[in-house]
Amino acid sequence: MRKKPLEIICYVCGAGAFGVFFRWLQDQLAFDEAGLNERSVFNLLVPVMIVASALVFQNFVRQFKDRRYYPPEDFCDALFNPGKLFTILRWMAGVIMILGAALLLMTSEADPQAEMIRVLCLLAALSGLVFPLVLGQANYEYLAHERLVRLGMMLPVLMYALWLILCYMQNAYNSVAWSYAVEVAAIIFALLGFFRVAGFAFHAADGHKALFAAMFGTAMCIMALADERYMGMHLIFLASAMQLALYVWVIVRNLEKKRPEGDKSNDREVDAGGFEKVR
């Protein structure tokens, strides 16, 4: 299992890379000069790529179930990420999201939805700031600041919920569904990924569903980078992909194998002193 996290991350990033490539080709070849969608093989390849990615990730989760590997239910055990490498990665992901929020704030002043974008920038900046702190809390023996951790893990969920509303308002009169469909899908699955992982802090996590949602959210955030939008939004998607991928890494790294029910082969025999049959 030591090499399994790296293998899973390679598959997730590979799926995202193929997705962003097909989406970029669709943007280049399946739209005319007026921005209208034309008949193209990429209108089929893009959804096929999304479905194929989901099936591959589901297959990984099913393999873990078949081999009886389960994420721990405890927050600190499930997201334990010690060492300098994890520290660097989580701070890098947080800083990129903060930079994305700042850049989006500076470049969207003339946007018709500027006020909503300001709130989005605030939530993104707070999400980037608390991410390394929240994940760092998993390196202690127990979760000391549970309420603050819960609030921190809900910030990206609120950010993407607001972004979904913003995307709807920006495309309310856009009849070309393909121009925004991938962005909507990326927002939804990123939201689900952060929501599922937040379940560990609320003692209500389904580890396998959280792992699948984080993998699929990562791939969709990468895929969404092919579209044209504010550069700040691109950085937020990139940072979200890094954060979800880091969640995938640590969850797979901390998987525990459970014995079948009724298997007591490894239990130590206890000498009852001759009274084991006494009622």
C-alpha positions in Angstrom: 0.0 0.0 0.0 3.0 2.3 0.3 3.0 3.0 -3.5 -0.8 3.0 -3.9 -1.3 6.8 -3.0 1.1 7.8 -5.8 -0.5 5.4 -8.2 -4.0 6.8 -7.5 -2.8 10.4 -7.8 -1.2 9.7 -11.2 -4.5 8.2 -12.4 -6.5 11.2 -11.1 -4.1 13.8 -12.6 -3.9 11.8 -15.8 -7.7 11.7 -16.1 -7.7 15.5 -15.5 -5.0 16.0 -18.2 -6.9 14.0 -20.8 -10.1 15.8 -19.9 -8.6 19.3 -20.2 -7.0 18.2 -23.6 -10.4 17.0 -25.0 -12.2 20.0 -23.6 -9.6 22.4 -25.2 -10.0 20.6 -28.5 -13.8 21.0 -28.2 -13.4 24.7 -27.5 -11.2 25.1 -30.5 -13.0 22.9 -33.1 -16.6 22.6 -32.0 -17.6 26.3 -31.8 -17.9 28.7 -34.7 -16.9 32.4 -34.7 -20.2 33.4 -33.2 -19.7 31.1 -30.2 -22.3 28.6 -31.3 -21.8 24.9 -30.9 -21.4 22.8 -34.1 -21.5 19.1 -34.7 -18.3 17.6 -33.6 -16.9 14.3 -32.3 -15.6 16.1 -29.3 -19.2 16.7 -28.2 -19.2 13.0 -27.6 -15.6 12.5 -26.5 -15.9 15.0 -23.6 -18.8 13.3 -21.8 -17.3 9.9 -22.6 -14.1 11.0 -20.9 -16.0 12.2 -17.9 -17.9 9.0 -17.5 -14.8 6.9 -18.1 -13.0 8.8 -15.4 -15.8 8.2 -12.9 -15.8 4.5 -13.7 -12.0 4.2 -13.2 -12.3 6.0 -9.8 -15.2 3.8 -8.8 -13.2 0.8 -9.7 -10.4 1.9 -7.4 -12.9 2.3 -4.5 -14.4 -1.1 -5.2 -11.0 -2.7 -5.1 -10.4 -1.1 -1.7 -13.7 -2.5 -0.5 -13.0 -6.0 -1.8 -9.6 -6.0 -0.1 -11.3 -4.7 3.1 -9.3 -1.4 3.2 -11.3 1.4 4.9 -10.5 5.0 5.8 -10.4 5.5 9.6 -13.5 7.2 11.0 -11.5 9.6 13.2 -10.5 12.9 11.7 -6.9 12.8 12.8 -6.4 9.2 11.8 -8.0 9.6 8.3 -6.2 12.8 7.4 -2.8 12.3 9.2 -0.2 14.0 7.0 3.2 14.4 8.8 6.4 15.7 7.3 7.8 18.7 5.4 6.5 17.5 2.0 2.8 17.6 3.2 3.4 21.0 4.9 4.8 22.5 1.7 2.0 21.1 -0.5 -0.8 22.3 1.8 0.6 25.8 2.1 1.3 25.9 -1.6 -2.4 25.0 -2.4 -3.6 27.6 0.1 -1.4 30.4 -1.2 -2.4 29.7 -4.8 -6.1 30.0 -3.8 -5.4 33.3 -2.0 -3.6 34.7 -5.0 -6.5 33.6 -7.2 -8.9 35.4 -5.0 -6.8 38.6 -5.0 -6.4 38.5 -8.8 -10.1 37.9 -9.4 -11.0 40.8 -7.1 -8.7 43.1 -9.1 -9.9 42.1 -12.6 -13.7 41.8 -12.1 -14.6 45.3 -11.0 -16.5 45.9 -14.3 -18.4 42.7 -14.1 -22.2 43.0 -13.9 -22.1 40.6 -10.9 -19.1 42.3 -9.2 -20.7 42.4 -5.8 -21.3 38.6 -5.8 -17.8 38.1 -7.1 -16.4 40.1 -4.1 -18.1 37.7 -1.7 -16.7 34.8 -3.7 -13.2 36.3 -3.5 -13.6 36.6 0.3 -14.7 33.0 0.7 -11.8 31.8 -1.6 -9.2 33.8 0.4 -10.5 32.4 3.7 -10.6 28.9 2.3 -7.0 29.2 1.1 -5.9 30.6 4.5 -7.5 28.0 6.6 -6.8 24.9 4.4 -3.2 24.3 5.6 -4.2 25.1 9.2 -7.2 22.7 9.1 -5.2 19.8 7.5 -2.4 20.5 10.0 -4.8 19.8 12.9 -4.9 16.2 11.8 -1.3 15.7 12.9 -2.2 15.9 16.6 -3.4 13.0 18.8 -6.9 14.5 18.9 -8.9 17.3 17.3 -8.5 20.2 19.7 -10.4 23.0 17.9 -13.3 20.9 16.4 -15.7 23.8 15.8 -13.1 25.9 14.1 -12.0 23.0 11.9 -15.6 22.3 11.0 -16.1 26.0 10.0 -12.8 25.9 8.0 -13.8 22.8 6.1 -17.2 24.3 5.2 -15.8 27.5 3.7 -14.9 25.9 0.3 -18.4 24.3 0.3 -20.0 27.7 0.7 -17.6 29.2 -1.9 -18.6 26.7 -4.5 -22.3 27.0 -3.6 -22.1 30.7 -4.3 -20.0 30.1 -7.4 -22.8 27.8 -8.7 -25.3 30.6 -8.3 -23.0 33.1 -9.9 -22.5 30.7 -12.9 -26.2 30.4 -13.3 -26.7 34.2 -13.2 -23.9 34.7 -15.8 -25.4 32.2 -18.2 -29.1 32.7 -17.6 -29.6 33.9 -21.2 -26.9 31.7 -22.8 -28.6 29.1 -25.0 -25.3 27.3 -25.8 -25.2 24.8 -22.9 -21.8 23.4 -23.9 -20.1 26.7 -23.3 -20.7 26.4 -19.5 -21.6 22.8 -18.9 -18.1 21.7 -17.9 -17.7 24.6 -15.5 -21.0 23.8 -13.8 -20.0 20.1 -13.5 -16.6 21.1 -12.1 -18.2 23.4 -9.5 -20.7 20.7 -8.4 -18.2 17.9 -8.1 -15.7 20.1 -6.3 -18.4 21.1 -3.9 -19.3 17.5 -3.3 -15.6 16.6 -2.8 -15.1 19.2 -0.1 -18.5 18.4 1.4 -17.7 14.6 1.7 -14.3 15.2 3.2 -15.7 17.6 5.7 -17.7 14.7 7.0 -14.6 13.5 8.9 -14.7 16.6 11.1 -18.4 16.2 11.7 -18.1 12.5 12.7 -20.4 11.6 9.8 -18.0 10.6 7.0 -18.4 7.8 4.5 -14.8 7.2 3.7 -15.2 5.5 0.4 -17.7 8.1 -0.9 -15.4 10.9 0.3 -12.4 9.3 -1.6 -14.4 8.9 -4.8 -15.8 12.5 -4.6 -12.3 13.9 -4.0 -10.8 12.0 -6.9 -13.6 13.0 -9.3 -13.6 16.6 -8.0 -9.9 16.9 -8.7 -10.2 15.6 -12.3 -13.1 18.0 -13.0 -11.3 21.0 -11.6 -8.4 20.3 -13.9 -10.7 19.7 -16.9 -12.3 23.1 -16.3 -9.0 24.9 -16.8 -9.5 24.6 -20.6 -12.3 27.2 -20.7 -12.0 30.9 -20.9 -12.7 32.9 -17.7 -11.0 35.2 -15.3 -7.5 34.1 -14.5 -8.3 34.4 -10.8 -11.0 31.7 -11.3 -8.4 29.5 -13.0 -6.1 29.8 -10.0 -9.0 28.9 -7.7 -9.8 25.8 -9.7 -6.1 24.9 -9.8 -5.8 25.3 -6.0 -9.0 23.3 -5.4 -7.6 20.5 -7.6 -4.4 20.5 -5.5 -6.4 20.5 -2.2 -8.7 17.7 -3.2 -5.7 15.7 -4.6 -3.9 16.1 -1.3 -7.0 14.8 0.5 -7.0 11.8 -1.8 -3.3 11.2 -1.1 -3.6 11.3 2.7 -6.9 9.2 2.8 -5.3 6.4 0.7 -2.2 6.6 2.7 -4.1 6.1 5.9 -6.3 3.3 4.8 -6.7 0.5 7.4 -7.4 -3.2 6.7 -10.3 -4.6 8.7 -10.7 -8.3 9.5 -13.8 -10.2 8.4 -16.4 -10.4 11.1 -15.9 -13.4 13.3 -12.2 -13.7 12.5 -10.4 -14.0 15.9 -7.3 -15.7 14.6 -5.1 -12.8 15.8 -6.7 -12.4 19.2 -4.6 -13.4 22.2 -5.9 -16.2 24.3 -6.7 -15.1 27.8 -6.2 -17.6 30.7 -9.4 -17.4 32.7 -7.9 -19.4 35.6 -10.2 -22.3 35.2 -13.3 -20.3 35.6 -14.2 -19.8 32.0 -17.2 -22.1 32.2 -18.5 -20.8 35.5 -21.8 -18.8 35.1 
